[in-house]
Amino acid sequence: MTRLPFEDEHAPLYSVGQVADMLQVQQAFLRRLDEHEVVRPTRSAGGQRRYSRHEIGSLQDAIRLIDEGMTLAAVRRIFELQQQVRDLQAEIARMRAAHGGDTTEES
């Protein structure tokens, strides 16, 4: 059975205006986060930014960090490090699965 777009958290369904209204921020702020590569939405065929529910969650995280005093560069770096951790966790899970769950070294 095919998933509908609204069921997919990564489906780019929301415009800049819709997201700005949802998060109570200015559209220019969202464009700035994109320009500084903090949260990069998908572009429609016409070049308009389209956000997924996943990206809206990332925007909420970015807003919280900025409110706590982080710069855009710091937020971008935090997001990069979080992705590295997720990638490493996935690699560990793959290694465990390939080795029958045992990744300990023999002494």
C-alpha positions as CSV (number, residue, x, y, z in Angstrom):
1,M,0.0,0.0,0.0
2,T,1.3,3.4,-1.0
3,R,1.8,6.0,1.7
4,L,0.0,9.3,1.2
5,P,2.2,12.4,1.2
6,F,0.7,13.7,4.5
7,E,1.7,10.4,6.1
8,D,5.3,10.9,5.2
9,E,7.1,13.2,7.6
10,H,9.7,14.0,4.9
11,A,7.1,15.0,2.3
12,P,7.7,18.7,1.4
13,L,4.1,19.9,1.8
14,Y,4.3,23.3,3.5
15,S,5.1,26.8,2.1
16,V,7.3,29.4,3.8
17,G,4.2,31.4,4.7
18,Q,2.4,28.4,6.2
19,V,5.5,27.5,8.3
20,A,6.1,31.1,9.4
21,D,2.5,31.2,10.6
22,M,2.7,27.9,12.4
23,L,5.9,28.8,14.2
24,Q,5.0,32.5,14.6
25,V,8.2,33.7,12.9
26,Q,8.9,36.0,10.0
27,Q,9.3,34.5,6.5
28,A,12.6,36.3,6.2
29,F,13.9,34.4,9.3
30,L,13.1,31.1,7.6
31,R,14.9,32.2,4.4
32,R,17.9,33.2,6.5
33,L,18.0,29.8,8.1
34,D,18.0,28.3,4.6
35,E,20.7,30.7,3.4
36,H,22.9,29.8,6.4
37,E,22.3,26.1,5.7
38,V,20.7,25.5,9.1
39,V,17.5,24.0,7.8
40,R,17.4,23.5,4.0
41,P,13.9,22.8,2.7
42,T,13.2,21.2,-0.6
43,R,12.5,23.4,-3.6
44,S,9.4,23.0,-5.8
45,A,9.7,22.9,-9.6
46,G,9.1,26.7,-9.5
47,G,11.9,27.2,-7.0
48,Q,9.7,27.8,-3.9
49,R,10.8,26.5,-0.5
50,R,8.7,23.5,0.7
51,Y,9.0,22.2,4.2
52,S,8.3,18.7,5.5
53,R,7.1,18.0,9.1
54,H,10.6,16.7,9.8
55,E,12.1,20.1,8.7
56,I,9.5,21.9,10.8
57,G,10.7,20.0,13.8
58,S,14.3,21.0,13.0
59,L,13.1,24.6,12.7
60,Q,11.6,24.4,16.2
61,D,14.9,23.0,17.5
62,A,16.8,25.8,15.8
63,I,14.5,28.5,17.2
64,R,14.9,27.1,20.7
65,L,18.7,27.1,20.4
66,I,18.7,30.6,18.9
67,D,16.5,31.7,21.8
68,E,19.1,30.2,24.2
69,G,21.8,32.5,22.6
70,M,23.3,30.2,19.9
71,T,24.5,31.8,16.6
72,L,23.3,30.4,13.3
73,A,26.7,28.9,12.7
74,A,26.6,27.2,16.1
75,V,23.1,25.8,15.4
76,R,24.3,24.5,12.1
77,R,27.3,22.8,13.7
78,I,25.1,21.3,16.5
79,F,22.8,19.8,13.8
80,E,25.8,18.4,11.9
81,L,27.1,16.8,15.0
82,Q,23.7,15.3,15.8
83,Q,23.6,13.8,12.3
84,Q,27.1,12.3,12.8
85,V,25.9,10.7,16.0
86,R,22.8,9.3,14.3
87,D,25.0,7.9,11.5
88,L,27.4,6.3,13.9
89,Q,24.6,4.8,15.9
90,A,23.2,3.3,12.7
91,E,26.6,1.9,11.7
92,I,27.0,0.3,15.2
93,A,23.5,-1.2,14.8
94,R,24.5,-2.6,11.3
95,M,27.7,-4.0,12.7
96,R,25.9,-5.7,15.6
97,A,23.4,-7.2,13.3
98,A,26.1,-8.5,11.0
99,H,28.0,-10.1,13.9
100,G,24.9,-11.6,15.6
101,G,24.6,-8.8,18.2
102,D,28.2,-9.3,19.6
103,T,30.6,-6.4,18.9
104,T,32.9,-7.0,21.9
105,E,36.5,-7.8,21.3
106,E,38.2,-11.0,22.4
107,S,40.8,-10.5,25.2
